[in-house]
Amino acid sequence: MQILLIRHGESEDDFLEKDYTGSTDLPLTSKGLIQVKKMSNRVLNEFPPDFIWSSTLKRASKAAEILSNTIGCPVEYLDDLIEKQETESKLEFRVRGEQIFSFIKENSKEFNRIAIISHGGMITKIIESFLQLPTVNNNVWFNSDNTGIHLLEYIRNVQLIRFTNSTSHLN
């Protein structure tokens, strides 16, 4: 199974203070909408998913809606795909990431390729889970630019990262 991890486009949240944790729910900017449309066209042409899972926050759910309409495949929205919350510890966030990724894999077995539309922090937690990185003493960050696409794949018993944070659709 192939897994596309896609960060939402530019949102009004991007212009908040530097230590912002992602817990507010602001929409995409007009630039973000353009980014998402470009990303959606690229995904349609290069690696269309059979199913989309998305965060319920406005910036991600709008991106999922646009991608779903472009490709013509269903989308399901999951609260657990939202960004790290202010009340959540790093460990709680990692555990949530592992649990939602496990849920998505279990409920996506019938698909060859899925897309997950989420946020930078959650994408990092999903990649950590995919790679089975240690839960404690882990200071890894996988950069995700606006509409950055990561392509992960399970081939037999191997986890393969085909590419990370691709934004060639924005050029």
N, C-alpha and C positions, 0 to 999 in steps of 0.2 A: 504494500500500500504506500502511495505517495501522500505526503502531507505538506500542503502549502501553509506557511505561517505568514500572515500579512498584517502589517501595522496599518492602522487607519491613516487618513491624510491629515494635513495640517489642520489644527483645531484652535479654537479660541483659548483652550487650556495651555497651548504652547507659549502664550505671552504672559503667563502668570509668574509669580516670584520663582527664583531659582530652586528653592527647596520644596517646591510643589510636588505632591505625591501622586497626583492623578485621580483623586477621589471626587472631584467635582464633575459635573455632567454638562459640559458645554459642547455646542455643535461644531461641525467643520466650518472652516472659513471658505470664502469663494475660491481661493487658491486650492484649498484642500479638496473641494468638489472636483476641480479640474484634475488634480493629481489622481483622485480615485477613478475618474473616468478613463484616464490614460492607463492606469494599472489594470482596470477591468478589461479594456481592449487587448492588452498584452496577454493577460491570463486566458481570455477567450481564444486567442490565436495560438498560444504556445502550450498551455497546460490547463485546459478547462477541468474544473472539479465536477464530481458527480453530486456532491453535497457540500453545503457551507454551514459551519458553526460560527456563531458570533457572540461577542460581548453585548450586553444590553445597554451599555453607555452610548449616548447619542452619536458620538464621533465614529464609533465602530459599527453600530447598527445601521447607520446611513451608508457607510462604505459597503457593508454586507448587502444591503438592499440594492444598491447600484450594481454590485457584482452579480447578484442573483438575477436581476432584470437583464443584464447584458448577456449572461450565459444561458439563462433559462433553466436554472436548477434550484431546488428548494434550499431554504435556510432555516436554521433553528437557533433561537437566541437563548443563551445561558448566562445567568447571573454570575456564576463562578468564573467566567472569563474576564471579569472586570479587573482593572488595575489594582495594585496594592492599596489597601485602605489605611488611613491614619491610625486606626485602632488595632491593626494587624501587626504582629511581630514578623521578622524575616522568616522565622521557622514556620509560622502559621501560613504565611504567603506561599512558601515553597510546598508545604503539604497540600494546600488548596490547588496549586498548580499541578502537582502529581495526581491528585484525585480527579480533577476535571479532565486531564489528559487520558487517564485510565478509562474514565467514563466514555470519552469521545472515541477512543480506539475500540472499546467493547461494542459501541453502538454504530460503528462504521465498517464493520467487517465485510459487508456486502459491496462496498465501494472500492474502486481501484485508486481513486484520488479524491481527497477532501481538501477543503480550505478552512482555515481557522482565522477569523478576523479578530484581532485583539489589540493589545497595548504593549509597549516596549518591555515593561517589567514582566508581564505574564508570558510574553514570547520567550524571554530569557528562562523563566521557570519551566516552560514546556520543553525547551531544548535541553536544559539540565536533566529533566526527567527522561527524555529520549536517549540521552547519552549515559544515563544512570550515574551521574556525578554525585559525589558525597553531599549529604544534606547539611552537615555542619562544617564550619571552617571553609566555606566555599565563597570566594569573592569574585566569581566569574560574571561577566556581563557580555551579552551578545547584542551588539549595536543594531538598532532597527530605526532607520530613517523613516520619514513620512512615506507611506505606501511601500516600504521596503518589503521584499519578498524573500523568504527562506524556503528552500525545498529540501525536505527530509524524506527518506525512504527506508522502508523495511524490505530487505531482500533476503529471503530465507532466514537465517539467524543473524544477519548483519544489519547494523544501523548505519546508513549512509547519508552524509550531508552532501547534497549535490551542489548547493551554493547557499550563500547567506547574504542578506541585506541587498539584494539586487534592486536597483532603481533605474535601470537603463530605459525604462518607459518614460522617464521624466526628461530625457535628453532631447 
